[in-house]
Amino acid sequence: MDEITEELAIQYAVVRREFIRAGGEEIVERILDRLDDKQQLELAAQALSYTEQPGGRRELARLAVANFVTAWEGDPDAPDPV
């Protein structure tokens, strides 16, 4: 696990514990608020590798965090494994 992924996992756990009833978008925003500019920039750079959407640092970092949260929580619409 790389450093930024580890930091996202930590921040996800903290936000999930503090905001138990938060929905996905609120979790993403709370995580973003907890990251510093350098961390957001690193996430934005990662997001550029898989999106063609133009955007600023925070918008691209939001996309990366949203992908992380979706992967971490799993797809609620996916069928249960057999």
C-alpha positions in Angstrom: 0.0 0.0 0.0 1.5 3.4 -1.0 1.6 6.3 1.4 -1.4 8.2 0.0 -3.6 5.1 -0.1 -2.6 4.4 3.5 -3.5 8.0 4.5 -6.9 7.7 2.7 -7.6 4.5 4.6 -6.8 6.3 7.9 -8.9 9.3 7.1 -11.7 7.1 5.9 -11.7 5.3 9.2 -11.7 8.5 11.2 -14.5 10.1 9.2 -16.6 6.9 9.3 -16.2 6.8 13.0 -17.1 10.5 13.5 -19.9 10.6 11.0 -21.6 7.2 11.3 -24.7 8.1 9.3 -22.8 10.1 6.5 -23.5 9.2 2.9 -20.8 8.6 0.3 -20.6 12.2 -0.9 -20.4 13.6 2.6 -17.6 11.1 3.5 -15.7 12.2 0.4 -16.0 15.9 1.3 -15.0 15.2 5.0 -11.9 13.3 3.8 -10.9 16.0 1.4 -11.2 18.6 4.2 -8.8 16.5 6.3 -6.1 16.3 3.5 -3.5 18.9 3.1 -2.7 20.6 -0.3 0.2 18.3 -1.0 -1.9 15.2 -0.5 -4.7 16.6 -2.6 -2.2 17.4 -5.3 -0.9 13.8 -5.3 -4.5 12.5 -5.6 -5.2 15.0 -8.4 -2.2 13.7 -10.3 -3.4 10.1 -9.9 -6.9 11.1 -11.1 -5.4 12.6 -14.3 -4.2 9.1 -15.2 -7.8 7.8 -15.5 -10.0 10.8 -16.4 -10.1 13.2 -19.2 -12.2 15.7 -17.2 -10.5 19.0 -16.7 -10.5 20.3 -13.2 -8.6 21.9 -10.5 -6.7 20.2 -7.7 -9.6 19.8 -5.4 -12.0 18.6 -8.1 -9.6 16.0 -9.3 -8.7 14.9 -5.8 -12.4 14.6 -5.1 -12.7 12.1 -8.0 -9.8 10.1 -6.6 -11.2 10.1 -3.1 -14.7 9.1 -4.4 -13.1 6.2 -6.3 -11.4 5.1 -3.1 -14.5 5.3 -1.0 -16.5 3.4 -3.6 -13.9 0.7 -3.7 -13.6 0.6 0.1 -17.3 0.3 0.7 -18.0 -1.9 -2.2 -20.8 -1.7 -4.7 -24.1 -2.0 -2.8 -25.8 -2.9 -6.1 -23.4 -5.8 -6.8 -24.8 -9.3 -6.3 -23.6 -11.2 -3.2 -20.8 -13.6 -3.9 -21.9 -17.3 -3.9 
